[in-house]
Amino acid sequence: MAGFRYFAMDSDPTLKLRGTDGLFSREQKVSMDQKEWDGIVGVRGQVLFTETHWFIPYYLDVGTGGSKWTWQALLGLGYRLDWGEVTLAVRSLSYDFDKDDADIRFTGPALGVGFSW
C-alpha cells in the first residue's frame, strides 16, 4: 500500500503583559504556517480468530518528503456483526521535522463502526 499524507498547521499565539498600575504594557505575537507533503508506504490487515466474530485490526505506515520522516500505527480489537463491524483501537500519528521545527505526535483511542451491504 502506498500513498501521500498532507499536513497543515497554522498557529498564532499571543502573549499580553500588563502591569497593575497600567504603566507597563507589552504584546508579543508569533505566527507559524507549515504545510508538508509526504509519500508513505504501509501495511494494513486483520488477524482473524477462527470460529468467532472477533478480529485484531492493524495498520502501519512510514514515509518521508517534506518532513524528515513520519509514521502512523493502529492496533485494536474488533467484532463482526450481521450489518458490519465495531472496532476499538489505539492509534498514533507522528511527524519528525528538521531540527528547527517541532516534532508532533498524536496518540489516543479510536472507535470505528463499519457498515456492510
C-alpha positions in Angstrom: 0.0 0.0 0.0 1.4 3.4 -0.9 0.0 7.0 -0.9 0.5 10.5 0.3 -0.1 12.4 3.6 -0.6 16.1 3.8 -0.1 18.0 7.0 -1.0 21.7 7.5 -0.8 23.7 10.8 -1.5 27.3 11.4 -0.8 28.9 14.8 -0.9 32.5 16.1 -0.2 32.5 19.8 -0.3 35.9 21.5 1.2 36.9 24.9 -0.1 40.1 26.6 1.6 41.5 29.7 0.0 44.4 31.7 1.2 46.0 34.9 -1.3 46.6 37.8 -0.6 50.4 37.6 -1.3 50.5 33.8 2.2 51.8 33.0 3.6 48.6 31.7 2.0 47.1 28.7 3.5 44.7 26.1 2.1 42.4 23.5 4.0 39.7 21.6 2.6 37.7 18.7 4.2 34.8 16.9 2.8 33.2 13.7 3.6 29.9 12.2 2.3 28.3 9.0 3.6 24.9 8.0 2.5 22.7 5.1 4.1 19.4 4.3 3.6 16.6 1.8 5.0 13.1 2.5 5.0 9.9 0.4 4.0 6.9 2.6 4.2 3.1 2.3 2.3 0.9 4.7 0.6 -2.4 5.5 -3.0 -3.0 6.7 -4.7 -6.1 7.7 -6.6 -8.2 10.2 -5.9 -11.2 12.3 -9.0 -13.4 12.4 -9.9 -15.7 15.3 -11.3 -18.9 13.8 -15.0 -19.7 14.5 -15.6 -16.4 16.3 -16.7 -12.9 15.3 -13.6 -11.3 16.9 -10.6 -9.9 15.0 -7.5 -7.7 15.5 -7.1 -4.9 13.0 -3.6 -3.5 12.4 -2.1 -0.7 10.4 1.4 0.7 10.0 2.9 3.2 7.6 6.1 5.2 7.3 7.1 8.0 5.0 9.2 11.0 4.2 9.2 14.0 2.0 8.5 17.5 3.4 9.1 16.2 6.9 12.2 14.3 8.0 10.0 11.3 8.4 6.5 10.3 9.5 4.8 7.2 10.8 1.4 6.0 11.9 0.3 2.9 13.7 -3.0 1.4 14.8 -3.8 -1.8 16.8 -7.2 -2.7 18.1 -9.9 -5.3 18.7 -13.0 -5.7 16.5 -16.2 -7.6 16.5 -18.2 -8.5 13.3 -22.0 -8.3 13.3 -24.6 -9.1 10.6 -24.7 -5.4 9.4 -21.0 -4.6 9.8 -18.3 -4.3 12.4 -17.2 -2.3 15.5 -13.6 -1.7 16.3 -11.9 -0.2 19.4 -8.2 0.7 18.8 -5.2 2.8 19.8 -3.8 5.0 17.1 -0.6 7.1 17.0 0.5 9.5 14.3 3.9 11.1 14.4 5.8 13.8 12.4 9.6 14.4 12.8 10.5 17.7 11.2 14.0 19.1 10.8 16.0 20.5 13.7 14.3 23.9 13.6 10.7 22.7 13.7 8.6 21.0 16.3 8.1 17.2 16.4 4.4 16.3 16.7 2.7 13.2 17.9 -1.0 12.4 18.3 -1.9 9.3 20.3 -5.2 8.1 21.6 -8.2 5.8 21.4 -10.2 5.3 18.2 -13.7 3.9 17.9 -14.8 2.7 14.5 -18.0 1.5 13.0 -18.1 -0.1 9.6 -21.3 -0.9 7.6 -21.6 -3.7 5.1 -24.3 -4.1 2.4 
